[in-house]
Every structure is written in C-alpha cells, then in structure tokens.
Amino acid sequence: MDFRGASAEAVAALTEELKTAVSASPEAAAKAADTLFEVSQTFRAEAALRRFVTDASVPAEAKTGLVGELFGGKVDATGLGVVESAVKHRWTHAGDLSDAVERLSEIAAVRSAGGEAKRLADELFAVQQAVQETPELRDALSDPARTTEDKVTLVDDLLGGKALPATVTLTKQALAGTYRTATVALGEYQKVAAAVAGEGTAVVRVAAPLSEADTTRLAAALAKKYGREVHLNIVVDPAIVGGIKVSIGDDVIDGTISSRLDGAQRALAG
C-alpha cells in the first residue's frame, strides 16, 4: 500500500493514535485489529459509504455520526475510535481510506503479539514459504470455488494451537484479496512487523544452515550497513551450492557459487 500527500499524513497520525490506544494491552490490540479489518472490508465493499466518509465537503460530525450508527455497539470501542478519527482526515483518494484502515488492522495485529514480535515475524515467513512451496496448499487458499469460510477453517486446522494468535489473524486476513496473492500479503505483513519493531527485513539464502555465531555476525554487519537492526529470514537452498545471497529491500548482495558459475558460463559463451 502506497500512500501519498494527505493520505500519507493521515496514516502517520492514525498509526501514532493506534500505538497510544493499544500500547498497554496486547488483548486490546487484538480486538482493535479485528474491528479495523472488519470496517476496512465494509468500506471496501460499500462505495457509497466510502465516498460519503471521504467527502471533504461533508462535516466531520456527520461522518463520525454515521460510523457510530453503523458500527457502534457491534465492534470494539478502541478500534471504532480510530475509525472515527480516520473519517475526519482528508484523503488523497477515496480508496485510500479502506487501505489505510486495513493497514492499521495489520499494525494492531502485530502489536497484539506483544513481546513475541520476533516469533511473529518468523512464523509469517514460515507460512509464506509453506504456501509458496506447497502447490496443494497454495491452490486451496487461492481457489475461487472455495468459500472464504472453508479457507479460514483450513488456516485454523493448520495453525490453530501451533502459531501465535497474531499469525493466525494475519494469515486469515491474507485471504481477503487486497493484495495480489496470499503470499504477497504475508510478505507485506512481514514488512509491517519489521516497521513496528523499527527493523529492516532481509531474506538470506544459503546452501546449508548458518551457525548461531554466523547468523549473529551477519545481522550485525547488515545493521551497521543499513543503520538499523535487521531481521533475518533464512532460506536453505542447496541449488546455490555455496556462499550466501542477501536480499533487503531493492538491494541484492549475491555471493553465491551458483551466481559465479553462471557468470563464468556467460563469459565463456560470449
């Protein structure tokens, strides 16, 4: 989700408001996440409602009054308070409101993990890898013939009691279709988790598992290079033969033997 102008300013302000509202309680964050996601999907589905609450000519009191009538007493009060603040802001595009409220639901879900943020990031990456590498699972989660309820049940069967509640919540949200695919959504959630923790995220591909000491040294080197802590998602890929490949944002550091062999083959062919 890319916010610009007034929408970017609104998201920044609402993110701080949400942080204050849920900082003392992971349970409050979890309830707010559910509310914000539910409201975001309503805004996304109801074009007339979305246009009304983003119309700059409509008084703020009318917007918050309608939101209160629609959702009051049906959803969590903390999440509803953030939504009421959201409709008071100006938005560059009407559709930005739906995206922003959904992004806030993601942030709230991450905050609901409390002190287990690192575990959450690891679990989101593991689920993403499982979906990517298991065609049957990927097809089941993307099959348009299956109902959302069926897919949610599948997620519960796979993760219930094994993963953090925040991981389960975000995996279910990934089924909504806001992002291109569930794997793309899970990748975005990892970025949100890293941003909440003030970290970057790197995907590290190696031919064999790194030792704890090597992992620590690599994390320290990347933190020094990028000026902030970096969470490492490590993928063991025998195809790279040896060495290491690190992807962080748009940067790729490729020190693998396979890339050197490819380069040598191209040189010989040329």
PEWO-V161283 format. One record per backbone hydrogen bond with DSSP energy under -0.5 kcal/mol. NH is the residue of the N-H (numbers start at 1). CO is the residue of the C=O. E is the energy in kcal/mol with one decimal. If there is no record, write none. Layout:
<<NH,CO,E> <NH,CO,E>>
This chain:
<<3,1,-0.6> <7,4,-1.5> <8,4,-0.5> <9,5,-1.8> <10,6,-2.3> <11,7,-2.6> <12,8,-2.1> <13,9,-2.1> <14,10,-2.7> <15,11,-2.3> <16,12,-1.6> <17,13,-2.1> <18,14,-2.8> <19,15,-2.3> <20,16,-2.1> <21,17,-2.2> <22,18,-2.0> <23,19,-1.2> <25,22,-1.5> <29,25,-1.9> <30,26,-2.3> <31,27,-2.1> <32,28,-2.4> <33,29,-2.4> <34,30,-1.8> <35,31,-2.1> <36,32,-3.0> <37,33,-2.2> <38,34,-2.3> <39,35,-2.7> <40,36,-2.3> <41,37,-2.0> <42,38,-1.7> <43,39,-2.8> <44,40,-2.2> <45,41,-1.9> <46,42,-2.2> <47,45,-0.9> <50,46,-2.4> <51,47,-2.6> <52,48,-2.1> <53,49,-2.4> <54,50,-0.8> <55,51,-0.5> <55,52,-1.0> <56,54,-0.6> <58,55,-1.6> <62,59,-0.6> <63,59,-1.6> <64,60,-2.8> <65,61,-2.0> <66,62,-1.9> <67,63,-2.4> <68,64,-2.5> <69,65,-2.1> <70,66,-2.4> <71,67,-2.6> <72,68,-2.0> <74,71,-2.3> <75,71,-1.1> <80,76,-2.3> <81,77,-2.1> <82,78,-1.5> <83,79,-2.0> <84,80,-2.6> <85,81,-1.7> <86,82,-2.3> <87,83,-2.0> <88,85,-1.0> <89,85,-0.7> <89,86,-1.1> <96,93,-1.5> <97,94,-1.2> <98,94,-0.5> <99,95,-1.7> <100,96,-3.0> <101,97,-2.6> <102,98,-2.1> <103,99,-2.6> <104,100,-2.5> <105,101,-1.6> <106,102,-1.8> <107,103,-2.2> <108,104,-2.5> <109,105,-2.2> <110,106,-2.3> <111,107,-2.5> <112,108,-1.5> <113,110,-1.5> <114,111,-1.6> <116,113,-2.1> <117,114,-0.6> <120,116,-2.3> <121,117,-2.4> <122,118,-2.3> <123,119,-2.7> <124,120,-2.6> <125,121,-1.9> <126,122,-2.3> <127,123,-2.6> <128,124,-2.2> <129,125,-2.5> <130,126,-2.3> <131,127,-2.5> <132,128,-2.3> <133,129,-2.5> <134,130,-1.1> <135,133,-0.6> <138,134,-2.7> <139,135,-2.8> <140,136,-2.1> <141,137,-2.2> <142,138,-1.2> <143,139,-1.3> <146,143,-1.4> <151,147,-1.8> <152,148,-2.7> <153,149,-2.3> <154,150,-2.0> <155,151,-2.3> <156,152,-2.5> <157,153,-2.5> <158,154,-2.1> <159,155,-2.9> <160,155,-0.5> <160,156,-2.2> <162,159,-2.5> <163,159,-2.2> <167,164,-0.5> <168,164,-2.0> <169,165,-2.8> <170,166,-2.4> <171,167,-2.3> <172,168,-2.1> <173,169,-2.2> <174,170,-1.8> <175,172,-1.6> <176,173,-1.9> <177,174,-0.6> <185,181,-2.2> <186,182,-2.6> <187,183,-1.9> <188,184,-2.2> <189,185,-2.4> <190,186,-1.6> <191,187,-1.4> <192,188,-2.1> <193,189,-2.8> <194,190,-2.3> <195,191,-2.6> <196,192,-2.6> <197,193,-1.7> <198,195,-1.0> <199,194,-3.6> <200,229,-2.5> <202,231,-2.8> <203,247,-2.8> <204,202,-0.6> <204,233,-3.0> <205,203,-0.5> <205,245,-3.1> <206,204,-0.5> <206,235,-2.4> <207,243,-0.7> <215,211,-2.4> <216,212,-2.3> <217,213,-2.3> <218,214,-2.5> <219,215,-2.4> <220,216,-2.2> <221,217,-2.4> <222,218,-2.4> <223,219,-2.3> <224,220,-2.1> <225,221,-2.0> <226,222,-2.6> <227,223,-1.5> <228,223,-0.7> <231,200,-3.2> <233,202,-3.2> <233,231,-0.5> <234,232,-0.7> <235,204,-3.5> <237,206,-3.6> <237,235,-0.7> <240,237,-2.0> <241,238,-1.8> <242,240,-2.9> <245,205,-2.0> <246,253,-2.7> <247,203,-2.6> <248,251,-2.5> <251,248,-2.0> <253,246,-3.3> <254,252,-0.7> <255,244,-2.8> <255,253,-0.8> <257,240,-0.6> <257,242,-2.5> <258,240,-1.6> <260,256,-1.4> <261,257,-2.5> <262,258,-2.3> <263,259,-2.3> <264,260,-2.4> <265,261,-2.5> <266,262,-2.3> <267,263,-2.2> <268,264,-2.5> <269,265,-2.4> <270,266,-2.0>>
